[in-house]
Amino acid sequence: MNNDFSQLAMANFSASFKGQKLTSMHNTNPQPFSQNELEQTIGCSFASLLNDVDLGFAPDEGNLALRQTLSEFHYDGIKAEELMTFAGAQEALFCVYNALLQANDKVLVVAPVYEPLLQIPKNMGCDVNIIELNGCDNWSLDFTQVEDHFKAGTRLFVINYPHNPTGATLSHKELSDLVELCRQYDVWLLSDEVFRGLEHAKQDQLPTVADSYEKGISVGVISKGYAIPGIRVGWMACQNDELCNAVNNVKGYLSVCNSQLDERVASEVLKFPENLTKRNLSLILPNKERITQLTQLLEHEIDIVIPRVGCCVFAQLRDADISTKALAREIAAQTGFLIFPSNLFCTTQKGFRIGFGQKQFSEFVKACV
Ligand SMILES: Cc1ncc(COP(=O)(O)O)c(C=O)c1O
């Protein structure tokens, strides 16, 4: 077997529960929309959208209508030509890494981390360095450490705000300082923005990195921040033509192009980011009030930094001697809810990712305390 693709711990952990009737409480997206709910939210039916769809291959870079929707409703200055669509954010990330990096390139990643953000460049033989966020410090990013790594020759810095799994974000000033720092050291900035749209207050929404920086790459998706994982559409935005062409070339080895049906529906749905966000916040905000009740998992005490964005938290276990994997199994067995242990996020900090965008969150809290 080809060992260049290391096993993904998250997929393996989930697979180990196959066949068990558990309710996921680790999700990073709000409860997905039903078709009915989505039709009401956007004010038109799928049937009307799918009337007379072209069933030939979609353009490799994505349908113009979809890219125009993204440009108009999700970016400030990014043009349709600077956007490309993919089969999810995952494919976009894979293509960007492979287009930009070679073995031994220095890549800087923030942990705890969504595993593929770190594993893809590792699998490519890059020199991957990590900056650990710490719950005791409100998960804030240490700019001194960032600059030290930049001085040592970082080619690409990878960020993900709103952050999975901690729910952290940057202030507007921190983001603009970071862009300046990248400019000063000529570092590419890959910003995984898949949870954009889940800011609890509008003023906490950051500008996109693609809009802010000529070597900035933004990745977005309809599955996470908009809670529609059944439509498989992600995208990338970047002002740099050469990179866009190289990314398109890598995509030619993968999906080549998206489903026309998915792109047609997405091109309409994504015209309503505010309606989608309103519905998502109607699930998130009441559940956010309940987080303070979650002081323990079974008899084990936890600490949680309440986030201003997204719908997941990293609950830190006070007792560092406990196996988080074993405790996740015990919680699953006793409560019927599955949460993800911290070893799935490439960190040594002990805790769990818990999602609070699901309708059953209050039942989870009751079952745990
Ligand atoms: C931070 C982050 N980026 C990218 C993705 C990939 O999203 P998708 O599977 O919709 O492509 C995920 C999925 O969980 C994620 O959490």
The ligand as an SDF file (V2000), in Angstrom:
LIG
                    3D

 16 16  0  0  0  0  0  0  0  0999 V2000
  -11.3000   23.8110    8.9780 C   0  0  0  0  0  0  0  0  0  0  0  0
  -11.8960   22.9700    7.9020 C   0  0  0  0  0  0  0  0  0  0  0  0
  -11.4940   23.1570    6.6370 N   0  0  0  0  0  0  0  0  0  0  0  0
  -11.9990   22.4330    5.6290 C   0  0  0  0  0  0  0  0  0  0  0  0
  -12.9450   21.4580    5.8430 C   0  0  0  0  0  0  0  0  0  0  0  0
  -13.4470   20.6550    4.6910 C   0  0  0  0  0  0  0  0  0  0  0  0
  -14.7870   20.9550    4.4020 O   0  0  0  0  0  0  0  0  0  0  0  0
  -15.5470   20.0670    3.3210 P   0  0  0  0  0  0  0  0  0  0  0  0
  -15.5090   18.6480    3.8440 O   0  0  0  0  0  0  0  0  0  0  0  0
  -16.9300   20.5710    3.2670 O   0  0  0  0  0  0  0  0  0  0  0  0
  -14.8330   20.1460    2.0530 O   0  0  0  0  0  0  0  0  0  0  0  0
  -13.3760   21.2190    7.1480 C   0  0  0  0  0  0  0  0  0  0  0  0
  -14.3290   20.1550    7.4290 C   0  0  0  0  0  0  0  0  0  0  0  0
  -14.6210   19.8120    8.5470 O   0  0  0  0  0  0  0  0  0  0  0  0
  -12.8510   22.0030    8.2070 C   0  0  0  0  0  0  0  0  0  0  0  0
  -13.2370   21.8380    9.4770 O   0  0  0  0  0  0  0  0  0  0  0  0
  1  2  1  0
  2  3  1  0
  2 15  2  0
  3  4  2  0
  4  5  1  0
  5  6  1  0
  5 12  2  0
  6  7  1  0
  7  8  1  0
  8  9  2  0
  8 10  1  0
  8 11  1  0
 12 13  1  0
 12 15  1  0
 13 14  2  0
 15 16  1  0
M  END
$$$$
